[in-house]
Structure formats: structure tokens, C-alpha cells
């Protein structure tokens, strides 16, 4: 019996740290992007609702595939079970990689 892989993806977006869970993560056809498919949101009872997870659920409603820029990704972990998807402030010890790391066209001919 094969087990399904579950990935925890942490990345920067709009000055916040997003944490999502998904079943498929791959380097896709778009250069410099990671494809994330089959997003997982916890099925909670109607009595207990996590507002941050509900916000993410609404933001990604109807999304089949997310393309994340490589420089925005903090880490990708394979985990045993999904946790709570959330959006948090980055704190003092987390910084986004500075500047663009992909330059179109390479070095100029005058160099």
C-alpha cells in the first residue's frame, strides 16, 4: 500500500510568510518557478474555525496549480501529515533573498 506524499511549503508573499500543504510539488516548465498542486486544507468541524486557514482557503479557492518564484521559497518539507495552513509575519530573523537572481539575456556584449 503506497502512502501519499504531503509537502509543507513555506514562502514569502506580500511581506508575509505563507505556509501551505500540498500533495504535489515539482519544478515545472516555467523557468525559475516551482509548481505546487493539490493544495490541502484541514477539514475542521463547523464549531472550530481557524480564521487564518479560512483566509487562505478563500484566497486559493478554485486554484488548480500555484507557481511560486524560487527566490520566494523559504523551504519545502515532506511531512507525515498536514498541519494548519497559515499566514504569519516574518519576524526578525527571516529575510527574503535580495534582488532578482534571474536576469534576462545574460551579460551585455560591451563587457
C-alpha positions as CSV (number, residue, x, y, z in Angstrom):
1,X,0.0,0.0,0.0
2,X,1.6,3.2,-1.1
3,X,1.4,6.3,1.1
4,X,0.6,9.7,-0.3
5,X,3.3,12.3,-0.1
6,X,2.4,15.5,1.8
7,X,4.6,18.6,1.5
8,X,4.8,21.7,3.7
9,X,5.8,24.7,1.7
10,X,6.9,28.0,3.3
11,X,7.3,31.1,1.1
12,X,7.2,34.9,1.1
13,X,4.3,36.7,-0.5
14,X,3.4,40.4,0.0
15,X,5.7,40.8,3.1
16,X,4.2,37.8,4.9
17,X,5.3,34.1,5.4
18,X,2.7,31.7,3.9
19,X,2.6,28.1,4.9
20,X,0.7,25.7,2.7
21,X,0.3,21.9,2.4
22,X,0.1,20.1,-0.9
23,X,0.3,16.6,-2.4
24,X,2.4,17.5,-5.4
25,X,5.5,19.8,-5.7
26,X,7.7,19.9,-8.8
27,X,10.0,22.0,-10.9
28,X,7.7,22.9,-13.7
29,X,8.0,24.2,-17.3
30,X,8.3,27.8,-16.2
31,X,11.9,28.7,-15.6
32,X,12.5,29.9,-12.0
33,X,9.2,28.7,-10.6
34,X,8.1,25.7,-8.5
35,X,4.7,24.2,-9.2
36,X,2.5,23.3,-6.3
37,X,-0.6,21.3,-6.9
38,X,-3.4,19.6,-4.9
39,X,-3.4,22.1,-2.0
40,X,-4.6,20.6,1.3
41,X,-6.6,22.5,3.8
42,X,-7.6,20.7,7.1
43,X,-11.2,19.6,7.3
44,X,-12.2,21.1,10.6
45,X,-15.6,20.8,12.3
46,X,-18.1,23.6,11.8
47,X,-17.7,24.5,15.5
48,X,-13.9,25.2,15.4
49,X,-12.8,27.5,12.6
50,X,-9.3,28.9,12.2
51,X,-9.6,32.4,10.6
52,X,-6.1,32.3,9.1
53,X,-6.7,29.0,7.4
54,X,-10.1,30.2,6.2
55,X,-8.5,33.3,4.6
56,X,-6.0,31.0,2.8
57,X,-8.8,28.7,1.7
58,X,-10.7,31.7,0.2
59,X,-7.5,33.1,-1.4
60,X,-6.7,29.8,-3.2
61,X,-10.3,28.7,-3.9
62,X,-10.6,27.3,-7.4
63,X,-6.8,27.3,-7.9
64,X,-5.5,24.1,-9.6
65,X,-1.8,24.9,-9.6
66,X,0.3,27.6,-7.9
67,X,3.5,28.8,-9.5
68,X,5.9,30.1,-6.8
69,X,9.1,32.0,-7.7
70,X,12.1,30.0,-6.5
71,X,13.6,33.1,-4.7
72,X,10.4,33.4,-2.6
73,X,10.5,29.9,-1.2
74,X,11.9,29.5,2.3
75,X,11.7,25.7,2.5
76,X,9.8,22.6,1.3
77,X,9.5,19.7,3.7
78,X,8.0,16.3,3.2
79,X,5.8,15.6,6.3
80,X,3.8,12.7,7.6
81,X,0.5,14.6,8.0
82,X,-0.8,18.0,7.1
83,X,-0.9,20.8,9.7
84,X,-2.7,24.2,9.7
85,X,-2.1,26.4,6.7
86,X,-1.4,29.9,7.8
87,X,-0.1,33.4,7.1
88,X,2.4,34.9,9.6
89,X,4.7,37.9,10.0
90,X,8.3,37.0,9.1
91,X,9.8,38.1,12.4
92,X,13.3,39.5,12.9
93,X,15.4,36.5,11.7
94,X,13.8,35.8,8.3
95,X,14.6,37.9,5.3
96,X,13.7,37.5,1.6
97,X,16.6,36.8,-0.8
98,X,17.7,40.3,-2.1
99,X,17.1,41.4,-5.6
100,X,16.4,39.5,-8.8
101,X,18.6,36.4,-9.2
102,X,17.4,35.7,-12.8
103,X,18.5,38.3,-15.4
104,X,17.1,38.1,-18.9
105,X,19.6,38.0,-21.7
106,X,22.8,37.5,-19.6
107,X,25.8,39.8,-19.7
108,X,25.8,42.6,-22.2
109,X,28.1,42.5,-25.3
110,X,30.0,45.6,-24.3
111,X,31.7,43.8,-21.3
